Amino acid sequence: MPGPTELVEPEELRGAVAAVFGDGAPLARRYAGHLATSAVERGLVGPREVPRLWERHVLNCAVVGELLPQGASVVDVGSGAGLPGLCLALARPDASVVLLEPLERRATWLGEVVADLDLGSRVRVVRGRAEDAAPGRPLALEPADVVTARAVAPLERLAGWCLPLARRGGLLLALKGRSAAEELEASRGALARAGGLDPRLLEAGTGVVPVPTTVLSVTVGAAHHPAGGAPGGEDVGGRSRAARRRTRQPRG
């Protein structure tokens, strides 16, 4: 994939970009350039979103980095165009991130962007469904400190997919919109059945971005870990899980 021209943020967001990305701002601009070009060309981002990429998408996702523990391992479910997973990797260089995406064309694009941004030492693309990535299932990812999702599914379904991917005591951070409070109330039973504890609504980016991001935070208690399934599973680079263990980089 040819490197894109950087997409520079609007002047009114310059302070927010500096605060959120710090020294990583040039890489964030390069990623935004990918979103504005190849992601549109391949149908990952709608063309009408380009004028508002920074505020509505990149910063909206990146500010959630303030909620990550230091050195966190993150699994981003249904990563799509890297929202929020790649934004979090850029905002939090101490974090390691798995971008879990079931669609081949999206996973391929993510792999190309990760390579172009030289993030391969701590960002990995895995093509697959969340249901197949829980312990004992074919992709069997290591339980993460944090599982993230944005615009993937209603919370009731999301809990069943995401909570098993986190370690006990870890977090599900789901980026939500205006109806987050109502969705939370309607889903409390499903969250409890899936092993979710202490659900709460948080705001990320207050005082940094014009509109803070609403995040539903759920602590993982006794998450379900389905039995069965064979070992294996490949990332975009074609390595087996055993090979990835042998070559895994230390977390930042």
C-alpha positions in Angstrom: 0.0 0.0 0.0 1.5 3.3 -1.0 1.9 5.7 1.9 -0.8 8.4 1.9 -0.4 12.1 2.4 -1.0 13.0 6.0 -4.4 14.4 6.8 -3.8 17.4 9.0 -6.4 18.1 11.7 -8.5 21.3 11.6 -6.9 24.2 13.4 -9.5 24.2 16.2 -8.5 20.5 17.0 -4.7 21.0 17.0 -4.5 21.3 20.8 -6.6 18.2 21.2 -4.4 16.2 18.8 -1.3 17.3 20.6 -2.8 16.4 24.0 -4.0 13.0 23.0 -1.2 11.8 20.7 1.8 13.7 21.9 4.9 12.7 19.9 2.7 10.3 18.0 0.7 13.0 16.2 2.6 12.6 12.9 1.6 8.9 12.8 -2.0 9.8 13.7 -2.1 12.2 10.8 -0.7 9.4 8.5 -3.4 7.0 9.8 -6.0 9.7 9.2 -4.7 9.9 5.6 -5.3 6.2 5.1 -8.8 6.7 6.4 -9.5 9.5 4.0 -8.1 7.6 0.9 -7.7 3.9 0.8 -10.4 3.2 3.5 -12.9 5.2 1.4 -11.8 3.5 -1.8 -12.3 0.0 -0.3 -15.6 0.8 1.4 -14.4 0.8 5.0 -15.3 4.5 5.5 -18.1 6.5 3.8 -17.0 9.4 1.7 -19.3 11.8 3.7 -17.3 11.0 6.8 -14.0 12.4 5.5 -14.6 16.1 6.5 -15.3 15.0 10.1 -12.8 12.1 10.4 -10.8 13.8 13.2 -13.5 14.9 15.5 -16.1 12.1 14.9 -13.8 9.2 14.5 -10.1 9.5 15.3 -10.2 11.7 18.4 -13.6 10.2 19.5 -11.8 6.8 19.7 -8.3 7.9 20.8 -9.5 9.7 24.0 -10.6 6.3 25.3 -6.9 5.7 25.8 -7.2 7.6 29.1 -9.2 4.7 30.5 -6.6 2.0 29.7 -4.3 0.7 32.5 -0.6 1.2 32.1 0.9 -1.4 29.7 -2.5 -2.8 28.9 -3.2 -5.6 26.5 -6.2 -4.8 24.3 -8.4 -6.8 22.0 -10.5 -4.6 19.7 -13.5 -6.6 18.5 -14.9 -5.9 15.0 -12.0 -3.5 14.4 -13.1 -2.5 10.9 -11.0 0.5 9.9 -9.1 0.4 13.2 -11.7 2.3 15.2 -11.0 2.3 18.1 -8.1 -0.2 18.1 -5.5 1.6 16.0 -6.4 5.0 17.5 -5.7 3.5 21.0 -2.4 2.0 19.8 -1.4 5.5 18.5 -2.5 7.3 21.6 -1.1 4.8 24.1 2.3 3.5 22.9 2.7 1.5 26.1 -0.3 -0.7 25.0 -0.3 -3.9 22.9 -3.4 -4.3 20.7 -5.0 -7.1 18.8 -7.3 -6.0 16.0 -9.9 -8.7 15.6 -11.8 -8.5 12.4 -13.9 -11.2 10.6 -14.0 -9.7 7.1 -11.0 -10.5 4.8 -10.9 -7.1 3.0 -10.9 -5.2 6.3 -8.3 -7.4 7.9 -6.1 -7.1 4.8 -6.4 -3.3 4.9 -5.6 -3.2 8.6 -2.5 -5.3 8.1 -1.3 -3.0 5.4 -1.8 0.1 7.6 -0.2 -1.5 10.6 2.9 -2.3 8.4 2.9 1.3 6.9 2.8 2.8 10.4 5.5 0.4 11.6 3.4 -0.8 14.5 3.9 -4.5 14.0 5.9 -5.0 17.2 2.8 -4.3 19.4 -0.2 -4.3 17.0 -1.4 -7.6 15.5 -4.3 -8.2 13.1 -6.3 -11.4 13.5 -9.0 -12.3 11.1 -11.8 -14.0 12.9 -15.0 -13.7 14.9 -15.1 -12.9 18.6 -17.0 -16.2 19.3 -14.0 -18.1 17.9 -11.3 -16.2 19.9 -12.4 -17.1 23.5 -10.3 -19.7 25.4 -10.8 -23.2 24.1 -12.0 -22.0 20.8 -10.2 -22.2 17.4 -8.5 -18.8 17.6 -8.0 -18.8 21.4 -6.5 -15.4 22.0 -4.8 -14.8 25.4 -7.2 -13.1 27.8 -6.8 -9.3 27.5 -6.7 -6.6 30.1 -9.2 -4.6 28.1 -11.7 -5.5 25.3 -13.0 -2.7 23.2 -15.8 -2.4 20.6 -17.4 0.5 18.7 -20.6 0.2 16.7 -20.4 -3.6 16.6 -23.7 -4.9 18.1 -26.3 -4.1 20.8 -24.8 -4.5 24.3 -26.7 -7.7 25.1 -25.0 -9.5 22.2 -21.7 -7.6 22.7 -21.4 -8.9 26.3 -21.5 -12.5 25.2 -18.9 -12.0 22.6 -16.5 -9.7 24.4 -16.4 -10.6 28.1 -14.9 -14.1 27.5 -12.0 -12.4 25.8 -10.9 -10.5 28.9 -9.1 -11.8 32.0 -11.0 -11.9 35.3 -10.9 -8.3 36.6 -10.4 -6.9 33.1 -12.6 -4.4 31.4 -15.0 -4.2 28.5 -15.0 -0.7 27.1 -17.8 -0.2 24.6 -18.0 3.1 22.8 -21.7 4.1 22.7 -23.9 6.9 21.5 -26.8 9.0 23.0 -29.0 6.0 24.0 -26.2 4.5 26.1 -28.1 4.9 29.4 -31.2 3.2 28.1 -29.2 0.4 26.5 -27.4 -0.2 29.8 -30.6 -0.5 31.8 -32.1 -2.9 29.2 -29.0 -5.1 29.3 -28.2 -5.4 32.9 -29.5 -9.0 33.1 -27.5 -10.1 30.0 -24.4 -8.5 31.4 -24.7 -10.3 34.7 -25.3 -13.7 32.9 -22.2 -13.1 30.8 -20.1 -12.5 33.9 -20.1 -8.7 33.8 -19.8 -6.7 37.0 -20.2 -3.0 38.0 -21.5 -1.6 34.7 -21.1 2.1 34.5 -21.2 4.9 32.0 -18.1 7.0 31.7 -17.0 10.0 29.6 -13.6 10.2 28.0 -11.9 13.3 26.7 -13.7 15.8 28.9 -12.0 19.1 28.5 -9.9 17.8 25.6 -12.3 17.3 22.7 -15.5 19.3 21.9 -17.8 16.4 22.6 -16.6 13.7 25.1 -16.9 10.1 24.2 -19.5 8.0 26.0 -18.1 4.7 27.2 -19.8 1.8 28.8 -17.4 0.1 31.2 -18.0 -3.4 32.5 -15.6 -5.3 34.8 -15.2 -9.0 34.0 -16.1 -11.4 36.7 -16.5 -15.1 36.0 -16.7 -14.7 32.2 -17.8 -17.8 30.2 -14.9 -19.7 28.6 -16.5 -22.2 26.1 -14.8 -25.6 25.9 -13.9 -27.4 22.8 -12.3 -26.3 19.6 -9.0 -27.2 18.1 -5.8 -25.2 18.6 -4.7 -23.0 15.7 -5.8 -19.8 14.1 -3.7 -17.5 11.9 -3.2 -13.8 11.8 -2.9 -11.8 8.6 0.8 -12.8 8.3 -0.2 -16.5 8.3 1.6 -17.5 11.5 0.1 -20.1 13.8 -0.7 -19.2 17.4 2.3 -21.4 18.5 4.6 -19.4 16.2 3.2 -16.1 17.4 4.0 -17.1 21.0 7.6 -17.8 20.0 8.0 -14.4 18.3 5.8 -12.3 20.6 7.3 -8.9 21.4 7.6 -7.7 25.0 4.8 -5.4 26.0 5.6 -1.7 26.3 
